[in-house]
């Protein structure tokens, strides 16, 4: 356990790093910093060094460990239902632990290139009765669990660990960034029991869907804001950096776009065509996996969505179903912190390997109740 007074959370996007230092005692004592824009993590070592130096200077502490939130175009979620017969005796937490361990082994067997970062129990069925949380002092003949596993590719995790190991920094916890943000923002939309967060990143778009306030889907599409940039570059015959600059300034200042070689209308068509394609694919994915499109709220977020806002979204096909959520750097970093604090009661929380020796199951996980 670190003796430092601050917890460090770093969101590792494919185009930008964002970091927050949070005082363990005084919640108002925080520091935030972000990197410059990165193309394919070029100069990421330099940006990590700048971030760590900034945080060390402001916290007056030496940083030797951090927590990361990461997304990947290759991350996946897998749902499993698993059951166990019991002889009518009182249901114990050890029975639940056994089932989670059995399900976890199946994931590791069939998805051996993936690393499990989140285990979420969506439903407990005990004697054919459904429960949101594990009831206490209940006798049981049959227990079934609906479990959602969220995984990140092992190669992606190793890559980011190596980035930080170069600076003698170890990793405490790794979380899925899209899941952390959706979990954090969901409370802001408490009027909607069915909601989908569409997180458009640099190289991927993730879909996190809640039905009756339970996460039912985390799907990832290998298409994101970088594809819009490439479209602009190809059609307008400019380099990628110029195209990215046009894209990110599109909804901010039209004067910036004055150029005799192309019209604002052409740029708008390029951007909205690809955006509509991404959203169409998202809607198909939600319909296939959860509920009809007219029965849920869709929230658009992520850096790749910043070309739109709640004023310009009426220019795209899905205007009546989408709200735009503008994220601040602080919101993103705080999402990782809140998830790390165990505020999601349905999640099984993995214990870091370096902790004190415990029993077999306790090494694997424990529950926040």
C-alpha positions in Angstrom: 0.0 0.0 0.0 1.4 3.4 -1.0 2.2 5.9 1.7 1.6 8.8 -0.6 -1.2 11.3 0.2 -2.4 11.3 -3.4 -4.0 8.8 -5.7 -3.1 9.2 -9.4 -5.5 8.3 -12.2 -4.5 8.6 -15.8 -6.9 8.1 -18.7 -4.8 6.7 -21.6 -6.6 7.7 -24.8 -5.1 6.9 -28.2 -4.9 10.6 -29.0 -4.4 12.2 -25.6 -3.5 11.5 -21.9 -5.4 13.0 -19.0 -4.3 12.8 -15.4 -5.7 13.7 -12.0 -4.0 13.6 -8.6 -6.6 13.2 -5.8 -5.8 13.8 -2.1 -6.9 10.8 0.0 -8.1 13.0 2.9 -9.1 16.3 1.4 -11.3 15.7 -1.7 -11.0 19.4 -2.8 -7.2 19.1 -3.1 -6.8 17.9 -6.7 -4.6 18.6 -9.7 -5.3 17.9 -13.3 -3.1 17.9 -16.4 -3.4 16.6 -20.0 -1.0 15.9 -22.8 -0.9 17.5 -26.2 -2.6 15.7 -29.1 -0.9 12.5 -30.1 -1.0 10.7 -33.4 -0.6 6.9 -32.7 1.2 7.6 -29.4 4.1 9.4 -31.1 6.1 11.2 -28.3 4.0 9.4 -25.6 7.1 8.9 -23.5 7.8 12.6 -23.5 4.2 13.4 -22.6 4.1 10.9 -19.7 7.3 12.5 -18.4 5.7 16.0 -18.6 2.6 14.8 -16.8 4.5 13.0 -14.0 6.8 16.0 -13.5 3.8 18.4 -13.3 2.0 16.2 -10.7 5.1 15.6 -8.6 5.8 19.4 -8.5 2.2 20.2 -7.5 1.7 17.3 -5.0 5.2 17.6 -3.6 5.4 13.8 -3.7 7.4 11.2 -5.7 5.1 9.2 -7.9 5.9 5.5 -8.2 2.5 4.0 -8.9 -0.6 5.1 -10.8 -4.1 3.8 -11.8 -5.0 3.7 -15.5 -8.2 3.8 -17.5 -7.8 2.4 -21.1 -9.9 1.6 -24.1 -9.0 -0.5 -27.1 -10.7 -1.2 -30.5 -10.2 -4.9 -29.6 -11.7 -4.9 -26.1 -14.9 -7.0 -25.6 -17.6 -7.9 -23.2 -18.9 -11.5 -22.6 -22.0 -12.4 -20.8 -22.3 -15.8 -19.0 -25.1 -17.4 -17.0 -24.0 -20.1 -14.5 -25.8 -22.2 -11.9 -25.2 -24.3 -8.9 -27.4 -26.7 -6.9 -27.4 -26.3 -3.1 -29.0 -28.7 -0.6 -31.4 -26.2 0.8 -28.9 -24.8 3.3 -28.2 -21.1 3.8 -26.7 -19.5 0.8 -23.1 -18.3 1.5 -20.9 -15.8 -0.2 -18.5 -18.7 -0.9 -21.1 -20.3 -3.1 -21.2 -17.1 -5.2 -17.4 -16.9 -5.3 -17.3 -20.5 -6.6 -19.6 -19.6 -9.5 -17.7 -16.5 -10.4 -14.5 -18.4 -10.4 -16.0 -21.1 -12.6 -17.2 -18.4 -15.1 -13.9 -16.6 -15.0 -12.1 -19.8 -15.9 -14.3 -20.2 -19.0 -13.5 -16.7 -20.1 -9.7 -17.3 -19.7 -10.0 -20.6 -21.5 -11.8 -19.3 -24.6 -10.4 -15.7 -24.7 -6.8 -16.3 -23.7 -5.5 -13.2 -25.4 -7.8 -11.0 -23.2 -7.3 -9.7 -19.7 -10.4 -9.5 -17.5 -10.7 -6.0 -16.0 -14.3 -5.9 -14.8 -16.6 -8.6 -13.5 -20.2 -7.4 -13.0 -23.0 -9.5 -11.6 -26.2 -8.3 -13.1 -28.7 -10.7 -11.6 -28.9 -13.3 -8.8 -31.7 -15.9 -9.4 -32.3 -17.8 -6.2 -35.0 -20.5 -6.2 -36.4 -18.9 -9.4 -36.6 -15.4 -7.8 -34.5 -12.6 -9.2 -32.5 -10.3 -7.0 -30.4 -7.2 -7.8 -28.0 -7.9 -5.0 -27.1 -11.0 -2.9 -29.7 -11.4 -0.2 -28.6 -12.5 3.3 -29.9 -15.3 5.4 -31.7 -17.1 2.6 -32.0 -20.8 2.2 -31.4 -22.0 -1.3 -31.9 -25.1 -3.6 -30.6 -23.5 -6.9 -28.7 -20.3 -7.5 -27.9 -18.8 -10.9 -25.8 -15.7 -11.8 -25.9 -13.5 -14.9 -22.3 -12.2 -15.1 -20.8 -9.7 -17.6 -17.0 -9.8 -18.1 -15.3 -6.7 -19.6 -11.9 -7.5 -21.1 -9.0 -5.6 -22.6 -6.4 -7.2 -24.9 -3.3 -8.5 -23.0 -1.1 -6.8 -25.6 -2.7 -3.4 -25.0 -2.2 -3.7 -21.2 1.4 -4.7 -21.6 2.0 -1.8 -24.0 0.8 0.8 -21.5 2.6 -0.9 -18.6 5.8 -0.7 -20.5 5.3 3.0 -21.2 5.2 3.7 -17.4 7.8 1.1 -16.4 10.3 3.2 -18.3 9.9 5.8 -15.5 9.9 3.2 -12.7 6.2 3.6 -12.2 4.1 0.5 -11.4 0.4 0.1 -12.2 -2.1 -0.5 -9.4 -5.4 -0.9 -11.2 -6.5 -0.9 -14.8 -10.1 -0.1 -15.8 -12.0 0.2 -19.0 -12.4 4.0 -19.7 -15.7 3.9 -21.5 -17.3 1.7 -18.7 -15.9 4.0 -16.0 -17.3 7.1 -17.7 -20.7 5.6 -18.3 -20.9 4.4 -14.7 -20.1 7.9 -13.5 -22.4 9.8 -15.9 -25.4 7.4 -15.6 -26.6 9.1 -12.4 -27.0 12.4 -14.3 -29.7 10.7 -16.3 -31.7 9.1 -13.5 -35.0 9.7 -15.3 -34.1 7.2 -17.9 -33.9 3.5 -17.0 -32.7 2.5 -20.5 -29.8 4.5 -21.8 -26.9 4.0 -24.2 -23.6 6.0 -24.0 -21.9 6.3 -27.4 -18.2 7.1 -26.7 -16.5 8.1 -30.0 -12.7 7.9 -29.5 -9.8 8.3 -31.8 -9.7 4.7 -33.2 -12.9 3.1 -31.8 -16.5 3.8 -30.8 -17.8 2.0 -27.7 -21.4 1.4 -26.8 -22.3 1.0 -23.2 -26.0 0.2 -22.7 -28.1 0.1 -19.5 -31.5 -1.6 -19.4 -33.5 -1.1 -16.2 -30.3 0.5 -14.7 -28.2 -2.6 -15.3 -25.4 -2.8 -17.9 -26.3 -5.2 -20.6 -23.9 -4.4 -23.3 -20.4 -3.0 -23.9 -19.7 -3.3 -27.6 -16.8 -1.8 -29.5 -16.6 -0.8 -33.1 -13.1 -0.4 -34.7 -14.1 3.0 -36.2 -13.8 6.5 -34.6 -12.8 10.1 -35.0 -9.6 9.2 -36.8 -11.7 7.8 -39.7 -13.4 11.2 -40.1 -10.0 12.8 -40.1 -8.9 10.4 -42.9 -12.0 11.2 -44.9 -11.3 14.9 -44.7 -7.7 14.3 -45.7 -8.6 12.2 -48.6 -11.4 14.3 -50.1 -9.7 17.7 -49.6 -6.2 16.3 -50.4 -4.5 17.7 -47.3 -2.3 15.9 -44.7 -3.7 14.3 -41.6 -2.7 17.1 -39.2 -4.4 19.7 -41.3 -7.5 17.5 -41.5 -7.6 17.0 -37.8 -7.3 20.7 -37.2 -10.2 21.4 -39.5 -12.3 18.7 -37.8 -11.7 19.9 -34.2 -12.4 23.5 -35.1 -15.4 22.8 -37.3 -18.1 23.7 -34.7 -16.0 26.4 -32.9 -15.2 29.1 -35.4 -16.4 29.1 -39.0 -14.0 32.0 -39.8 -11.2 29.5 -39.2 -12.5 27.4 -42.1 -12.3 30.2 -44.8 -10.4 28.6 -47.6 -10.8 29.1 -51.3 -10.0 25.4 -52.1 -13.2 24.0 -50.5 -16.5 25.1 -49.1 -17.8 24.8 -45.5 -20.8 22.9 -47.0 -18.4 20.2 -48.4 -16.6 19.9 -45.1 -19.9 19.5 -43.3 -21.0 16.8 -45.8 -17.7 14.8 -45.2 -18.0 15.0 -41.4 -21.7 14.3 -41.1 -21.6 11.4 -43.6 -19.1 9.4 -41.5 -20.8 10.5 -38.3 -24.2 9.2 -39.5 -22.5 5.9 -40.6 -21.0 5.4 -37.1 -24.3 6.1 -35.4 -26.2 3.8 -37.8 -23.9 1.0 -36.9 -24.3 1.8 -33.1 -28.1 1.7 -33.4 -28.0 -1.7 -35.2 -25.7 -3.1 -32.5 -28.0 -1.9 -29.7 -31.1 -3.3 -31.4 -29.5 -6.7 -31.9 -28.3 -7.0 -28.3 -30.9 -5.1 -26.2 -34.0 -3.1 -26.9 -35.8 -1.2 -29.7 -34.3 2.2 -30.6 -37.4 4.2 -29.5 -37.2 2.8 -25.9 -33.8 4.2 -24.8 -31.9 7.4 -24.5 -28.8 7.9 -26.5 -25.9 10.0 -25.2 -23.0 10.9 -27.5 -19.6 11.7 -25.9 -15.9 11.4 -26.4 -13.4 13.5 -28.2 -14.5 12.2 -31.6 -18.0 13.6 -30.9 -16.8 17.1 -30.3 -17.4 18.1 -33.9 -21.1 18.1 -32.9 -22.9 19.8 -30.1 -26.5 20.2 -29.0 -27.0 23.1 -31.5 -25.6 21.3 -34.6 -26.9 17.8 -33.9 -30.1 18.6 -35.7 -28.2 18.5 -39.0 -27.7 14.8 -38.7 -30.2 12.0 -39.2 -30.4 10.9 -35.6 -31.1 14.4 -34.2 -34.3 13.4 -32.3 -32.6 10.6 -30.4 -29.2 12.0 -29.4 -28.0 14.3 -26.6 -24.4 15.5 -26.7 -22.5 15.2 -23.4 -19.5 17.5 -23.3 -16.8 16.0 -21.0 -14.2 18.0 -19.1 -10.8 16.6 -18.3 -11.9 16.6 -14.6 -14.9 14.5 -15.4 -12.9 11.8 -17.2 -10.3 11.5 -14.4 -12.9 11.5 -11.7 -14.7 8.6 -13.4 -11.6 6.4 -12.9 -11.4 7.5 -9.3 -15.0 6.8 -8.5 -14.9 3.4 -10.1 -11.7 2.6 -8.2 -13.4 3.5 -4.9 -15.9 0.7 -5.5 -19.0 2.8 -5.9 -20.6 0.2 -8.3 -22.2 -2.3 -5.9 -22.8 -4.9 -8.7 -19.1 -5.2 -9.6 -16.7 -7.8 -8.3 -13.5 -6.0 -7.5 -10.2 -7.7 -8.3 -7.5 -7.5 -5.6 -4.0 -6.6 -6.7 -1.5 -9.5 -6.5 0.9 -7.6 -4.2 -1.5 -7.5 -1.3 -1.1 -9.6 1.9 -1.6 -13.3 1.7 -5.2 -14.4 2.0 -7.4 -17.4 1.3 -7.8 -18.7 -2.3 -10.9 -16.8 -3.3 -9.9 -13.6 -1.5 -6.8 -13.4 -3.7 -9.1 -13.3 -6.7 -11.9 -10.9 -5.6 -14.1 -9.5 -3.0 -17.4 -7.7 -3.0 -18.5 -4.2 -2.1 -21.8 -4.6 -0.3 
